[in-house]
Amino acid sequence: MTAADKYTAETIIEVRNWTHKLFSFRTTRYRGYRFIPGQFARLGVRRQTPEGGKIAWRAYSIVSADYDEFLEFYSIVVPGGEFTSVLADLRVGDEILIDKTNYGALTTDRFVEGRDLWLLSTGTGLAPFISILHDVKTWEQYENIILVHGVRFKDELAYAELIRTFARHEYFGEFAHKLQYVQVVTRDEVPGALRGRIPQLLEDGALEESTGIRIDPHRARIMICGNPEMVDDLRKHFLNRGYTLSRRGNPGHLAVENLW
């Protein structure tokens, strides 16, 4: 198999800067590219090094719906990062490489039964949950969908307006009463938002109190994506309370992704 068989060269068609460190971008999409909402792609950028040309690859969760004609990704700029320092300089019309294979198990098909879907994220870990919310099956399957997004500052609450538009969406509007969108901010005061880290808000019951929904293993199915410390803390929190990780062929309560 040649390199050309493994990936396609796509074009950046839109870039949005949320803050000086956070941005999202859309690319063209190869007709044969398939993924399940919640999965991630491997993106490649070409770099010039003293040894010659090189491709740097990184995993990025997909924001867009599986039926969109484009692919969308959400990124943070890592100062001096081999990948993001190049990615952040790309503009509309520039090339980006996308592996033809999809990856990851942060997908709702990891669960059986369940009535409440908890989507717990920090920072760019929100990305796969936006894709999952664009899947009609998600809304049909659950009675309650609780999307929690933790950030440091209020201007990092990316996609907030898009999330709110589900209430008046042509297709999702009839289901939108099922969705609770919980903003969690650690360093700013934001009206209506919770203050603190998500693990602590779970420990002290503030998250359940704010939503009016108790996290019950008979009803709750939980997806976690974000920074490694948060992911590790939440995994321990739930495992210590008898929740189980979903594995291929062995459904449980938790699905976890950590792309850092």
N, C-alpha and C positions, 0 to 999 in steps of 0.2 A: 504494500500500500504506500503510495507516495504522499508527500505532505499535502498536496492539493486535494487528495481524497479525504483528508482528515478535517480540514477546515475550509471556510469560505472567506473571501475578502468582501466585507460589507462597507457601506458608506455612512458616516454620521450625517443625519438629516436634521437634528435639532439638539440644542444644548440649553439647559436652564441652570442658572446659578442661584441657589437658595441662600447661601451665605458665601463668605470668602473661602470657606473650606468644604462646603457641600454643594454638589451639583448633580444633575441628572442629564441623561442624553438618550436620544433615540437613534437607531440604526436601521438601515434596510434589512430585510429578512429573506433569507434563502427559502424558496418555496418548499423545499424538502425538510426544513428544520421543524422538529416537533418537540414539545415539552409538556409536562404536567404542571399546572399552577402550583407554585411553591418550590419548583426546582431551580437550579442555577446553571449558568453557562460558563465556559472557559473562554475568556477574552484574551486576545494577543495584540501587543503593540510592537512595532519594529523599533529597535534601538541601535545606535551606532556606538561601538566600543572600540578601544585600541586594537582589538583582535579582529574587528570587522563587524558585519551586520549580525544582529541577534534578535530573536523574538522572546519577549517576556510575557508569561502567561499568568493570569490570576482568575480566581473563581468569583463570579458576580451573580447574585440572585436576580431573577427576572421580575421586573415590575409589571410589565404589560400582560394583557390577557392572552391566553393561548390562541385566540382567534384573530388577534390584531395582525395587520400586515407589516408592522414594524416590531422591533424589539426595544424595550426601554430598560435602562439600568440606573441605579442610584449609587453615588460614590462619595467618599471623603478623600480629601487630598492629604496624603502622608508626606510631610516635609522630607525631601531627599529620597522618597520612595522610588525604587527602581521602576515600578509600574505606574503609580498614580501621578508621579511628576511628569511623565510623558503623556498620560491620558488627559491630565488637566489642561494641557496645551493644545489638544486636538480641537479642531473647529469644524463647522458644517462643511461637508465636502471631503473631509479627510477619511483615510482608510482605517478600519479596525478589523482584526481577524476574529472569527468566531468558530470554535470547535463545533463540528457537526453533531457531536454526542451530547445529550442532556444528562444532568447529574443530580443527585440528591434525593433524600427521602422525607423532606418536610412537606408532605402531601397528605391531603385528607383521606386518601384511600388507605392510609396506615391505621385508620380507626374503624371500629364497628360500633354500632349503636351510639349512645351518647346523645345528649340533648342540648348541652351548652358547649360552645366552642370558644375557648380562651386563646387569643392571639397575643402573646406577650413579647414585646420588642423594645430594643433601644437603638437609637441612631439609625444607621442605614439598614439595620435588621428589620425595619419596617417593610422593605421592598417585597419580599415574597408574599406578604399578607395582602398587599394591594392586588397582586395577581390572583390570589385565592378569592378575594372578595369580588372579582370579576367573573367568577365561575358560578353559574346559576345553581349548580348542584350543591354548593356550599349553603346557599340560602334555603334551599328546599330541605336539606338534611337536618338542620338545627333549628331549635326554637329560639335560642339566644346566641348571639355572636358578640363577644366582648373583645374589642381591639384596644390594646394598651400600648401606648408609645411613650417611652421615656427618653428625655433629652436633658441637656444642661441648661440651655437658654431658649427663650420663647421663639426666636427666629429660626431655630432648628426643627420646628414642628412642620416639617415638609409634608406635602400632600394633604394638609388639613382641609383645604377647600374641596379637593377632589373627594375626600371621604364624606364630607357633608353633602355632596351632590347626589349620593346614592338615594337620599330621601325623595328627590324629584326626578330620578332617572327613569327613562321611558320603560325599561325592562325591570329594573331592580326596585323601583319605587314601591311596588306592592308588598315587598318583603322588608323594606327599610326599617319598619318598627322593631325588627329583631336585633338591630345593631346598636350597641353602645360603644361610643368612641371616648376613651379615657386618656387624657393628656396628663403626663407626669413630668414635672420640671423640677430640677434640683437647685438651680441658682437664680431663678427669676420668679417673681410673683405673677401668675397668670390667672385671671378670673376663671373659675370653674375647674382649674387644673389641680391635681394633687401635688403635694410637695414632698420630695424624698425619692429614695431608691425603690424600685419595684419589689425586691426581696423583702425590704423592711415593711412596705405597705401590705405585703402578704402576711408577714409575721404578726403584725399588730392588728390585722383585720380591717384596715382602712380601705383596702381595695374592694373587698366584698361589701363593706358598708356603703361605699360610694355608688356601687352598681345595684345594690339590693338583691344580689344573686350570691348564694353560698356556693363555694367550690366543693362539690360533692363527687366522689369518685364514681358513683353510679351514673351521674349525668355529665360530668365534665370531661372533655377531651382538650388537651392543652398543647399548644405549639409555642416553641421558644426560639427566638433568633435575636442575636445581638452581641454585645461585647463579651469576651470570654469570662470575665468575673461574674457578670450577671447570669450568664448561661449556667455556669458552675453552681452558683448560689441557688438558683431556682431548681436545678436538677436535684441537688441535695435536699432542698426543702420538700419537694414532692416525694422523692424516693423514701425519705425518712418517715413519711406519712402513709406509706403503703401503696403509692402509685407505681406503675410499671412503665418502662420504656417500650414503645412499639418497635417491633423488629419484623423483618420480612417473614410472613407466615405465622407471626405470633403477635396479634394486635394487643396494644396496651392503652395507657392513658396519655402518654407523652410522646411528642415528636420534637426533636431538637436539632438545630443547625448552628454551627459556629464556623464562619468563613474567615475569621481573622488568622 
